[in-house]
Amino acid sequence: MEADKKRTTQTASDRDLSEQIKKVTKDVHVRAESTDLMLSFQRGQVTLQQYKLLLCSLYEIYRALEEEMDRNCDHPSVAPIYFPAELARLASIEKDLEFFFGGDWREKIVVPAATKRYCHRIKQIGRENPEYLIAHAYTRYLGDLSGGQVLGRIAQKSLKLSSSDGLRFFTFPGVSSPNLFKQLYRSRMNSVELTEEQRSEVLEEAVRAFEFNIQVFEDLQKMMTASDDEPQMWTGHSKPATTLQLGGTALQTNPLFRLVLGLLVAVATVSVGLYAL
Ligand code: HEM
């Protein structure tokens, strides 16, 4: 009888979405932790440039996520895990960006292609499958309340930041105990009613959410290693990410620039020729 009871309890917890999601994302979590950018963080080697670029991407990601969570806050799959007062990150990231880039930070931020793809997916599911938002909210918010808390302390030391300025992203004033809050969050996740099909799709989406994060980190790392200089900040949000180039690369590969340069050389050559006559 005791054994039967144990089996029933085990089955119940194995059926919990919070347990299943943790299980299916275990391997991809290890991969996310092991990206070069996350390793730099863990080793206390993150540079100010890396951190600023990461904040730019996080701004776009949370803007998309929180817009979709707000829009779908009454949806039966979203309402139980909707905690804007405790979790919302956008206003904190805005303050961090203002601290690092100044009042005109909106004109200076860089949004790489992988970040755009991630945001595009969040917006798409907000419109088409709001229940998948559980997967994205879990991946970001529970991550921020777990390893993210350690990363915040490491970043403060490695970037030699003396106050909370620039580090507000990591601070959750509305959460007094991250561990207790995570327990509450998991129980709310488990209370969401999903069909079997929806459940397995949410699990798939969670793996995808981690993959998106990995791609964002890899993209940022590539941008930093492509040039030792400051990444060139482009102005305006609407320009496609593909136009963002580092250092002199844009000049070397831009066909219009090459055409204009060619014309200038031709005009100069003709002028010298005429002058010589
Ligand atoms: C340096 C990188 C990272 C470290 C050191 C780290 C560390 C950790 C640790 C120790 C936990 C377990 C906390 C607990 O059991 O209470 C955890 C949980 C978690 N992490 Fe990370 N993590 C890192 C990166 C990431 C990234 C990049 C993501 C996703 C974008 C992420 C998402 C999560 C999630 C969703 C959980 C909650 C798991 C659950 O309880 O269901 N982590 N992390």
Residues whose N, C-alpha, C, O or C-beta is under 5 A from the ligand:
A	BS01	HEM	S18 K22 A32 E33 M38 Q42 Y138 T139 L142 G143 S146 G147 N213
